[in-house]
Amino acid sequence: MIIDAQIHRPAPALPWVELGEGSQHINEDAELALAAMDAVGVDMAIVHGDYAFCEAAHARYPTRFRGIVQFSDPFGMKNVQDEIAAVRGRPGLLGFRMAPAAPRAGPNLLPALQNGQLDKFFAAAQANDVPVLLFVPGGLSHIHRIARSFPNLTLIIDHLGLPPPPWVPLKPNLLDGIPELLQRNMA
Amino acid sequence: MMLPAQPPVEVVDAQIHMWEVDGPDHPWDANFGTEDAAAAATRAHYTGRIVGDHATLTAMAVAGVDAALIVTPAIYGNDNSYGLSVVAGYPDRFRLIGRIDPSTMDLEQKVAASHGSGLVGYRIVIANQDSYERLVGGYFDRLLAAAADFGVPICIYLPRRVAHVRDLSRRFPTLSITLDHLGLPQPPLVQPGEDAWESLPDVVALAEIPTVTVKLTAVPTMSSQPHPHTDLWPYLHRILRAFGPDRIMWGSDWTRPESPGTYREGVTYISETDELGPAEKALVLGGTLRHVFRWRKVVRQNGVSASSSLPSCGMK
């Protein structure tokens, strides 16, 4: 079985389509994703997106899709504890993702990651056994602190923790950060 | 010495299906799926997945397919408007094989109007005794005559009764007839214990009729081995020897639930095989189709489009 650990809605996104009164509405991007998966033999995929897309994809194809909800504006959340506690109870959702170094909207949150302002998210995730995915190119050193502070937190580092294109130009030394990823005990 | 790289072979799929959500623009046939359990299962297939233009183009890109003939799915009855709208949106990528009611009043006008519309042929499916009796009884004769008169190819699926094509070609000698799915029964039409290749000699015998061509579509459904389905080649070579690659057109029948592998694998069992040479692949994977259905390839250079000449092959 092949499970793709990360796919997204394409940009620009395709529209929602009403399937009929009293029936589910569908998202054409989920149909598109499934067509691409079937064309190459990917059995399942974890979609990364907002609640609506994750839940719609899972509702229509429960054996093919699970979701990681992306918190694009974490500090806009009304009640961090309650919302994170509810993540695993929502249909098809496996965890949440934050992209402090490359937010879709708002400022770079790497300083917040560094100074502990995001720790309440990790605490809530640990308390509720919710896996956290972090996209932190250039911020790997902070992960060591977070992992030590929240030893029971399932922490997943996206994209090797390195800055993939187009965040940086493609260059030969792109993998120079690998030793930092592999370092077991960083001061 | 390095050999020069082979230019990529153009891949044109001879049969795919696509549809969108049932709605006012392109309503589904309300009666389809009410006949029996098999029809209900087919309707459920179309409800369970929506494979529209975006999804199809994505799948084609992933599978390495450049262009395709859309075949109007049964869910639309004889309404070809959705496929035509897709052809209009992507004229370099799609043409349509339509369905038509052979008793419709203005049949001849409709067939004549096909030229230039994006609809390049019509399909007839004769998969049970009732439809076979209609065919023998002349129900399709007006359509066949009009198609012959106006030079519009007919794709016919006639499993187990493929030998009847000889009679059709005798009565309509100028009609271009394409045998769908090798002219053989494929799942789910294959009966338990039935040899799907039993009527292969009947197919091979039709090669002497120069107006008959073959769609090599959904053939992995007939394999008992995984990709690349090497057990198919003894059969395929017989058909290739009889018809020649310039009368054979590969196709996937994409979205067919019985297909054993991925769309990509449905291409590569032909495109990457050593059983065919580059020239044969170029014909089977697209050249023959462009000739039979008169679909010129558009070559775009610096944003300027120009039609290339038709392939040099001719129908035997």
Interface residues (C-beta under 8 A of the other chain):
Chain A: L14 V17 E18 L19 G20 I26 E28 E31 L32 L34 A35 A36 D38 A39 V40 G41
Chain B: E20 V21 D22 R49 I50 V51 G52 H54 A55 T56 T58 A59 M60 V62 A63 G261 T262 Y263 R264 E265
